């Protein structure tokens, strides 16, 4: 539903429905093999110089949906057959039999761009074939078609409510609730993969001057500062406004301490350069904390990043400090402004 709402499905394409051809309890093993087969197929097509966009969705324990945006039903059918062949090879190497699922492919067009219409198409293809009434669909099918509109409306309302709960009104960025959720996910992933990541606690040094003019000016400064920070982040990095004022939190997946320090300094210089001709030029103080050396819990990392930021403020503002300086290193400020 999210893909349809965000218009990632395009104006036309195809849907492949996959389901178990027999009942058994190894759904997890089957879908793991399917995921591996999908990776195999993607690599095969890449080697052939062909691009393929597939959006998978799990409908139930024994049902999977694959969206093929911009693909004809015929090509989607051929790709699904290749997927099944790759799946069979995977299952054979594991000593199991293949052909554990059946497929059905249908197309969609501009009429299905709206979420309710798309859901009706999906439900209609999931229903077992039964005799239609003289008016078209049977009573059960007609009832489910009606429910599709209500499901779509409920989903959109829920997503809107969730967006409001996780968005900051002033900057338009994710708020501290969203940031805490992302941090928890990154910590769990890094613990599992033994991979580094870092966070930057960013605090502006000049908000009071704008608030003294008016709070509207202060809010405008916060929005513009958020835009400057966002402009220099990589795809996959995460930026949120923290609790109040011009505080921001940046999550840098895969970045160790040294990489995070360079990112922090690049942002510091960018803010200083971009705002030099403003009524009140803006500078930022940045505190850096890295996983796992500065902590392996959300609370520990946030505490170290905030302490490092406080140290940057104490040492004269407009600089980047590392968390390690807060507990024993002799050089508190990694970067100092001239």
Secondary structure, DSSP 4 states (H G I P E B T S, - for coil): -HHHHTTTT-SSEEEEEEEESS--S-HHHHHHHHHHHHHHHHHHHHHTT-----EEEEEETTEEEEEEET--HHHHHHHHHHHHHHHHHHHHHTT-----EEEEEEEE-GGG-SHHHHHHHHHHHHSPP----TTSS-HHHHHHHHHHHHHHHHHHHHHHHHHHHHB-TTT-SB-HHHHHHHHHHHHHHHHHHT--EEEEEEEES-HHHHHHH-HHHHHHHHHHHHHHHHHTPPTT-EEEE-SSTTEEEEEEET--HHHHHHHHHHHHHHHHHHTTTSSS---EEEEEEEETTT-SSHHHHHHHHHHHHHHHHHTTSSSEEEGGGGGT-S--EEE---
